[in-house]
Amino acid sequence: MTSLEQKREAFRKYLESAGAIDCLSKALIRLYQEQEKPDDACKFIRQTMCETCPTDEEVANMIVELADARQEICCLKREIVSYKGELRRSASEVALALEEGFKKLQEDEECTSLLKKHLTQEVFDELKEKKTALKSTLLDCIQSGLENHDSGVGVYASDAECYELFAPLFNPIIDEYHGINLAEAPHPASDWGDASTFENLDPENEFIISTRVRCGRSIEGFPFNPRLKMAMYEEIMDRIKTVLTGLEEDDLKGEFHPLETMSDELKQQLIDDHYLFKEGDRFLQAAEACRFWPIGRAIYYNEAKSFVVWVNEEDHLRIISMEKGGDLGAIYQRLVRAVEAIGKDVAFSRNDQFGFLTFCPSNLGTTIRASVHIKLPNLGSNRAKLEEEAGKFNLQVRGTRGEHTDSEGGVFDISNKRRLGLTEFDAVSEMYNGIKQLIDLEKSTEPGEAPPAEDAAPAEGEDEEPTAE
């Protein structure tokens, strides 16, 4: 007997001992005995061998029931998210949290946040019992800084009125962060300037990996994250969807994706490609910016992913223009066209003193952040030297993947720091002029000339944003 014959005989004995042959034989006999043979013989045999198997009609009903159950689960999850998001502390709990948090903050000698510096006992006593018309408290504004003592700023505005009601705290923080005196020089009117004056910063593609310009916008009539209700998140998203899907220019046309209904595959792809924002930043979590997540959050992007809009991440809107290389003029021009197109249908929250209002005071004014991912391995080997040179042009140096990350392969994320007290064009010009100087300095710096630098301290308010890599 050959090897193949042996295998066949062994398999026959296995089927016989397991009762499979007997079971199949009975099914075939029943089929033979049927006076009217069924159209689907295999289905008849299957049902005969498994008398408890559901019929096609029963299977169809179970599919419907499963879909209904999934829908009910989805509704219940949304209900739970809604209840959790609406939970508020009592007045006594707020008072206790403020007193305990303030005491710990003052006792932390290593804390260097602007919150600690400017929240004196006198200011604390003046503001601790105040509330805005929307019931925002001092705790709403400072709880992130109270929980995260390594914050750079430490405060967020719960609603637009906070900037006025809690001015004794916000104003000095804003003045110091932006390097201005608002009392002497209020924010100027918007001026986008002439984008054509910005030439390609790196025509040979030696240093700049990608360039990005973004701005934040708050929708007039809505509070900021801590005071937004679930229905408000959804209303903002629906309004913005209508506006964005109506854009007609070819490089602005794109797709709108709510996070709540986005497939896991697409979500992971966008996260891996560094286009999609994520929940979990501890500064924003503590500031109550992630309530009702992911309800009311969405992303919009064009085919080339050179134009991206985040909906209800930190601000109501983050409008982003980006692409590989250093062609700042083209990137800036795309952003200007997008902001102007959206602004025709949506009123943005703005006042004469602070310009465009945002959740974090670091973004007030123009809200413009123009940045590059740039290779500076020589200059970057001395972080202190790099930051010193960047500081001459009011530039901020961060790691490769943005805030709270290290440099990878000598690549840094460098952007303008000032957004308040100057025009949009001036803010981008500071980045443009500074980057040109840093590139010249990199060319003149010898490899290994300086010792490695220490990591920079984190500073909330600047989340990881999409890159065009």
C-alpha positions as CSV (number, residue, x, y, z in Angstrom):
1,M,0.0,0.0,0.0
2,T,1.4,3.4,-1.0
3,S,1.8,6.3,1.3
4,L,-1.2,8.1,-0.2
5,E,-3.4,5.0,0.1
6,Q,-2.3,4.7,3.7
7,K,-3.4,8.4,4.4
8,R,-6.7,7.8,2.7
9,E,-7.4,4.6,4.7
10,A,-6.4,6.4,8.0
11,F,-8.8,9.3,7.1
12,R,-11.7,6.8,6.3
13,K,-11.2,5.1,9.7
14,Y,-11.2,8.5,11.4
15,L,-14.5,9.5,9.7
16,E,-16.0,6.2,10.6
17,S,-15.0,6.2,14.2
18,A,-16.2,9.8,14.6
19,G,-19.6,8.9,13.3
20,A,-19.3,11.3,10.3
21,I,-19.9,8.7,7.7
22,D,-23.0,7.4,9.5
23,C,-24.4,10.9,9.9
24,L,-23.8,11.8,6.2
25,S,-25.4,8.5,5.1
26,K,-28.6,9.2,7.1
27,A,-28.8,12.6,5.5
28,L,-28.4,11.1,2.0
29,I,-31.0,8.4,2.7
30,R,-33.5,11.1,3.8
31,L,-32.8,13.1,0.6
32,Y,-33.4,9.9,-1.4
33,Q,-36.7,9.3,0.4
34,E,-38.0,12.8,-0.3
35,Q,-40.8,12.6,-2.9
36,E,-40.2,16.1,-4.1
37,K,-36.5,16.7,-4.3
38,P,-35.5,20.2,-2.9
39,D,-33.9,22.7,-5.3
40,D,-30.9,23.1,-2.9
41,A,-29.7,19.7,-2.0
42,C,-26.7,21.0,0.0
43,K,-29.0,23.1,2.1
44,F,-31.3,20.1,2.8
45,I,-28.3,18.0,3.8
46,R,-27.0,20.7,6.1
47,Q,-30.3,21.2,7.9
48,T,-30.8,17.4,8.2
49,M,-27.3,17.0,9.7
50,C,-27.9,19.9,12.1
51,E,-31.6,19.9,13.0
52,T,-31.1,22.8,15.4
53,C,-29.5,25.0,12.7
54,P,-31.6,28.2,12.1
55,T,-33.5,28.6,8.9
56,D,-32.7,31.3,6.4
57,E,-35.6,33.4,7.8
58,E,-34.4,32.9,11.3
59,V,-30.8,33.9,10.3
60,A,-32.2,37.1,8.6
61,N,-34.2,38.0,11.8
62,M,-31.1,37.5,13.9
63,I,-29.1,39.8,11.7
64,V,-31.7,42.5,12.1
65,E,-31.8,41.9,15.9
66,L,-28.0,42.2,16.0
67,A,-28.0,45.5,14.1
68,D,-30.7,46.8,16.5
69,A,-28.7,45.7,19.5
70,R,-25.6,47.4,18.2
71,Q,-27.5,50.6,17.6
72,E,-29.0,50.4,21.1
73,I,-25.5,49.9,22.6
74,C,-24.2,52.9,20.6
75,C,-27.1,55.0,22.0
76,L,-26.4,53.9,25.5
77,K,-22.7,54.7,25.2
78,R,-23.5,58.2,24.0
79,E,-25.9,58.5,26.9
80,I,-23.2,57.5,29.4
81,V,-20.7,59.9,27.7
82,S,-23.3,62.6,28.0
83,Y,-23.9,62.0,31.7
84,K,-20.2,61.9,32.5
85,G,-19.6,65.1,30.6
86,E,-22.3,66.9,32.5
87,L,-21.0,66.0,35.9
88,R,-20.0,69.2,37.8
89,R,-18.5,69.8,41.1
90,S,-20.5,71.5,43.8
91,A,-19.6,75.0,45.1
92,S,-18.0,73.6,48.2
93,E,-16.0,71.1,46.1
94,V,-14.8,73.9,43.8
95,A,-13.7,76.0,46.8
96,L,-11.9,73.0,48.4
97,A,-10.1,72.1,45.2
98,L,-9.0,75.7,44.7
99,E,-7.6,76.0,48.2
100,E,-5.8,72.7,48.1
101,G,-4.5,73.2,44.6
102,F,-3.2,76.7,45.2
103,K,-1.4,75.5,48.4
104,K,0.4,72.7,46.5
105,L,1.3,75.0,43.7
106,Q,2.9,77.6,46.0
107,E,4.8,74.9,47.9
108,D,6.3,73.4,44.7
109,E,9.7,75.1,44.5
110,E,10.5,73.5,41.2
111,C,7.3,74.8,39.4
112,T,8.1,77.6,37.0
113,S,4.8,78.0,35.2
114,L,3.4,81.5,34.5
115,L,0.3,80.4,36.6
116,K,2.4,80.1,39.7
117,K,4.3,83.3,39.0
118,H,1.2,85.5,38.6
119,L,-1.3,83.7,40.8
120,T,-0.4,85.6,44.0
121,Q,-2.3,85.3,47.2
122,E,-3.9,88.7,46.5
123,V,-5.0,87.7,43.0
124,F,-6.2,84.3,44.3
125,D,-8.4,85.9,47.0
126,E,-9.8,88.4,44.5
127,L,-10.8,85.8,41.9
128,K,-11.6,82.6,43.8
129,E,-15.3,83.2,44.2
130,K,-16.1,84.9,40.9
131,K,-18.1,83.3,38.1
132,T,-18.9,84.2,34.5
133,A,-22.4,84.4,33.1
134,L,-21.9,80.8,32.0
135,K,-20.7,79.8,35.5
136,S,-17.1,79.4,34.7
137,T,-14.9,79.6,37.8
138,L,-11.3,80.2,38.5
139,L,-10.9,76.5,38.9
140,D,-12.1,75.9,35.4
141,C,-9.4,78.2,34.1
142,I,-6.4,77.0,36.2
143,Q,-7.2,73.3,37.1
144,S,-4.8,72.1,34.3
145,G,-1.9,74.1,35.8
146,L,-2.8,73.0,39.3
147,E,-2.6,69.3,38.3
148,N,0.4,69.7,36.0
149,H,3.1,71.7,37.7
150,D,5.4,71.2,34.7
151,S,3.1,73.4,32.6
152,G,4.7,76.3,30.9
153,V,1.6,78.5,31.0
154,G,-1.0,76.7,33.2
155,V,-4.2,78.5,32.3
156,Y,-7.1,78.1,29.8
157,A,-10.2,80.3,29.3
158,S,-13.4,78.4,29.9
159,D,-15.4,80.9,28.0
160,A,-14.7,84.3,26.4
161,E,-15.8,86.3,29.4
162,C,-13.0,84.7,31.5
163,Y,-10.4,87.0,29.8
164,E,-12.3,89.9,31.2
165,L,-13.5,88.6,34.6
166,F,-10.2,87.0,35.5
167,A,-8.0,89.7,33.9
168,P,-5.9,90.2,37.0
169,L,-4.5,86.7,36.3
170,F,-4.8,86.4,32.5
171,N,-3.4,89.8,31.6
172,P,0.1,89.5,33.1
173,I,0.4,86.0,31.8
174,I,-0.6,87.1,28.3
175,D,1.8,90.1,28.4
176,E,4.7,87.9,29.5
177,Y,4.1,85.1,27.1
178,H,3.7,87.3,24.1
179,G,6.3,89.8,25.1
180,I,4.0,92.8,24.9
181,N,2.1,95.3,27.1
182,L,-1.5,95.2,26.0
183,A,-2.4,98.3,27.9
184,E,0.0,100.3,25.7
185,A,-0.4,98.4,22.5
186,P,-3.7,96.6,21.8
187,H,-3.8,94.0,19.1
188,P,-3.8,95.4,15.6
189,A,-6.4,94.7,12.9
190,S,-5.9,91.6,10.7
191,D,-3.5,91.9,7.8
192,W,-2.5,88.9,5.8
193,G,0.0,90.9,3.7
194,D,1.4,89.7,0.4
195,A,2.2,86.0,0.4
196,S,4.3,86.3,-2.7
197,T,7.0,88.0,-0.7
198,F,7.8,84.7,1.0
199,E,10.2,82.8,-1.2
200,N,11.1,79.1,-0.9
201,L,13.2,78.9,2.2
202,D,15.1,75.8,1.0
203,P,15.0,75.5,-2.8
204,E,17.6,72.7,-2.8
205,N,15.7,70.7,-0.2
206,E,18.8,70.4,2.0
207,F,17.3,71.3,5.4
208,I,13.5,71.7,5.5
209,I,11.5,68.5,5.5
210,S,8.1,70.2,5.6
211,T,6.4,73.5,6.2
212,R,3.1,74.2,7.9
213,V,1.0,77.3,8.7
214,R,-2.1,77.0,10.9
215,C,-4.5,79.2,12.8
216,G,-7.2,78.5,15.4
217,R,-10.7,79.9,15.4
218,S,-13.6,79.9,17.9
219,I,-17.2,80.2,16.6
220,E,-19.0,83.3,17.9
221,G,-21.8,82.5,20.3
222,F,-20.2,79.3,21.7
223,P,-18.2,78.9,24.9
224,F,-14.9,77.0,25.0
225,N,-14.4,73.3,25.9
226,P,-15.2,73.2,29.6
227,R,-18.6,74.9,29.0
228,L,-19.6,73.2,25.8
229,K,-22.5,70.9,26.0
230,M,-22.7,67.7,23.9
231,A,-25.4,69.2,21.7
232,M,-23.1,72.3,21.1
233,Y,-20.2,70.1,20.0
234,E,-22.5,68.4,17.5
235,E,-24.0,71.7,16.3
236,I,-20.5,73.2,15.7
237,M,-19.5,70.1,13.8
238,D,-22.6,70.1,11.6
239,R,-22.3,73.8,10.8
240,I,-18.6,73.4,9.9
241,K,-19.3,70.3,7.8
242,T,-21.8,72.3,5.7
243,V,-19.2,75.0,5.1
244,L,-16.2,72.8,4.4
245,T,-18.0,70.4,2.0
246,G,-19.2,73.5,0.1
247,L,-15.6,74.8,-0.7
248,E,-15.2,75.0,-4.4
249,E,-11.5,75.6,-5.0
250,D,-9.7,72.5,-6.2
251,D,-7.0,72.4,-3.5
252,L,-9.6,73.0,-0.8
253,K,-12.1,70.4,-1.8
254,G,-12.0,67.3,0.4
255,E,-13.7,64.8,2.7
256,F,-15.3,65.3,6.1
257,H,-14.9,62.5,8.7
258,P,-16.6,62.6,12.1
259,L,-14.4,60.7,14.6
260,E,-17.4,58.9,16.1
261,T,-18.3,57.1,12.9
262,M,-14.8,56.8,11.4
263,S,-13.6,53.2,10.7
264,D,-10.8,51.9,13.0
265,E,-8.7,51.3,9.9
266,L,-8.9,54.9,8.6
267,K,-8.5,56.3,12.1
268,Q,-5.3,54.3,12.6
269,Q,-4.0,55.2,9.2
270,L,-4.5,59.0,9.9
271,I,-2.9,58.7,13.3
272,D,0.1,56.8,11.9
273,D,0.5,59.4,9.2
274,H,0.4,62.2,11.8
275,Y,-2.7,63.8,10.5
276,L,-5.3,63.0,13.1
277,F,-5.5,64.4,16.6
278,K,-5.9,62.0,19.6
279,E,-7.5,62.1,23.0
280,G,-5.2,61.8,25.9
281,D,-3.0,64.9,26.2
282,R,-2.8,65.4,30.0
283,F,-2.8,69.2,29.9
284,L,-6.0,69.2,27.8
285,Q,-7.6,66.4,29.8
286,A,-7.1,68.3,33.0
287,A,-8.5,71.5,31.4
288,E,-11.7,69.6,30.6
289,A,-11.1,69.8,26.8
290,C,-11.9,66.2,26.1
291,R,-15.5,65.9,27.4
292,F,-18.0,63.8,25.4
293,W,-15.1,62.4,23.3
294,P,-15.3,61.5,20.4
295,I,-18.7,63.1,19.9
296,G,-18.7,66.3,17.8
297,R,-15.0,65.9,16.8
298,A,-14.1,65.6,13.1
299,I,-11.3,66.0,10.6
300,Y,-11.5,67.4,7.0
301,Y,-8.7,67.1,4.4
302,N,-8.2,67.5,0.7
303,E,-6.9,64.7,-1.5
304,A,-3.2,65.8,-1.2
305,K,-3.6,66.3,2.6
306,S,-2.1,69.7,2.1
307,F,-5.2,71.3,3.6
308,V,-6.5,69.9,6.9
309,V,-9.2,71.2,9.4
310,W,-9.6,69.8,12.9
311,V,-13.0,70.3,14.4
312,N,-13.4,70.6,18.2
313,E,-10.0,69.4,19.2
314,E,-8.6,72.2,21.4
315,D,-10.3,75.1,19.7
316,H,-13.5,74.9,17.7
317,L,-11.4,75.0,14.5
318,R,-7.8,74.4,13.7
319,I,-7.2,75.3,10.0
320,I,-3.9,73.9,8.6
321,S,-2.0,74.3,5.3
322,M,1.1,72.3,4.8
323,E,3.3,70.4,2.3
324,K,6.8,69.0,1.9
325,G,9.7,71.4,1.4
326,G,10.1,75.1,2.2
327,D,7.7,76.9,-0.2
328,L,6.2,79.0,2.5
329,G,4.5,81.5,0.1
330,A,2.3,78.8,-1.5
331,I,1.4,77.2,1.8
332,Y,0.6,80.6,3.5
333,Q,-1.5,81.7,0.5
334,R,-3.6,78.5,0.7
335,L,-4.3,79.1,4.4
336,V,-5.4,82.7,3.7
337,R,-7.8,81.5,1.0
338,A,-9.2,78.8,3.3
339,V,-9.7,81.1,6.3
340,E,-11.4,83.8,4.1
341,A,-13.7,81.2,2.5
342,I,-14.8,79.7,5.8
343,G,-15.2,83.2,7.3
344,K,-17.8,84.1,4.7
345,D,-20.2,81.6,6.3
346,V,-19.0,81.5,10.0
347,A,-18.6,84.3,12.4
348,F,-15.4,84.0,14.4
349,S,-15.1,85.2,18.0
350,R,-12.8,88.3,18.3
351,N,-12.3,91.4,20.3
352,D,-10.2,94.5,19.9
353,Q,-7.8,93.8,22.8
354,F,-6.9,90.1,22.2
355,G,-7.7,89.6,18.5
356,F,-9.2,86.2,17.8
357,L,-10.2,84.5,21.0
358,T,-8.9,81.0,21.8
359,F,-9.1,78.4,24.5
360,C,-5.4,78.8,25.4
361,P,-4.0,82.3,25.9
362,S,-0.8,81.3,24.1
363,N,-2.8,81.3,20.8
364,L,-4.6,84.6,21.1
365,G,-4.3,87.4,18.5
366,T,-3.5,86.1,15.1
367,T,-3.6,82.5,16.3
368,I,-1.0,81.9,13.6
369,R,1.6,79.2,14.1
370,A,4.0,79.0,11.1
371,S,6.5,76.2,11.5
372,V,9.0,74.0,9.7
373,H,10.4,70.5,10.3
374,I,14.0,71.3,9.8
375,K,17.3,69.3,9.9
376,L,19.8,71.1,12.1
377,P,22.2,68.3,13.3
378,N,25.2,70.6,13.9
379,L,23.5,73.6,15.5
380,G,21.0,71.3,17.2
381,S,23.7,69.4,19.0
382,N,23.8,72.4,21.4
383,R,20.1,73.0,22.3
384,A,20.9,76.0,24.4
385,K,22.7,77.7,21.4
386,L,19.9,76.8,19.0
387,E,17.3,78.2,21.4
388,E,19.4,81.3,21.9
389,E,19.6,82.0,18.2
390,A,15.9,81.2,17.6
391,G,14.9,83.5,20.5
392,K,16.4,86.4,18.7
393,F,13.6,86.0,16.1
394,N,10.9,85.1,18.7
395,L,11.0,81.5,17.5
396,Q,10.1,78.4,19.6
397,V,12.1,75.2,19.3
398,R,10.4,71.8,19.9
399,G,11.2,68.1,19.2
400,T,10.6,66.3,16.0
401,R,7.0,65.3,16.8
402,G,6.1,68.6,18.5
403,E,5.7,69.4,22.1
404,H,6.9,67.0,24.8
405,T,9.1,65.1,22.2
406,D,12.8,64.8,21.6
407,S,14.7,65.6,18.4
408,E,15.1,62.6,16.1
409,G,18.1,62.7,13.9
410,G,18.7,66.4,14.4
411,V,15.2,67.3,13.2
412,F,13.4,70.1,15.0
413,D,9.9,71.7,14.9
414,I,10.6,75.4,14.9
415,S,7.8,78.1,14.8
416,N,7.0,81.6,15.6
417,K,6.2,82.1,19.3
418,R,4.4,85.5,19.2
419,R,0.8,85.6,18.0
420,L,-0.5,88.6,19.8
421,G,0.3,92.3,19.3
422,L,1.3,91.9,15.6
423,T,-0.4,91.1,12.3
424,E,-0.7,87.7,10.6
425,F,1.9,88.8,8.0
426,D,4.3,89.9,10.7
427,A,4.0,86.7,12.7
428,V,4.8,84.6,9.6
429,S,7.6,87.0,8.7
430,E,9.3,86.4,12.0
431,M,9.4,82.7,11.3
432,Y,10.5,83.3,7.7
433,N,13.4,85.6,8.7
434,G,14.4,83.5,11.6
435,I,14.6,80.2,9.7
436,K,16.7,81.8,7.0
437,Q,19.2,82.9,9.7
438,L,19.2,79.4,11.3
439,I,19.9,77.8,8.0
440,D,22.9,80.1,7.5
441,L,24.1,79.4,11.0
442,E,23.8,75.6,10.4
443,K,26.0,75.9,7.3
444,S,28.7,77.6,9.3
445,T,28.6,75.3,12.3
446,E,31.0,72.3,12.3
447,P,29.7,68.8,13.2
448,G,30.3,68.0,16.9
449,E,31.3,71.6,17.7
450,A,29.0,71.8,20.7
451,P,28.1,69.3,23.4
452,P,24.6,67.7,23.5
453,A,21.9,69.8,25.0
454,E,19.4,69.1,27.7
455,D,15.8,68.4,26.9
456,A,13.4,71.4,26.9
457,A,10.7,71.6,29.5
458,P,7.2,71.0,28.3
459,A,4.7,73.8,27.7
460,E,1.1,73.1,27.1
461,G,-1.0,74.8,24.5
462,E,1.0,73.5,21.5
463,D,-0.3,70.0,20.6
464,E,1.2,67.7,18.1
465,E,-0.1,68.8,14.7
466,P,-0.2,67.1,11.3
467,T,3.0,67.0,9.3
468,A,3.5,66.7,5.5
469,E,6.2,64.1,5.8
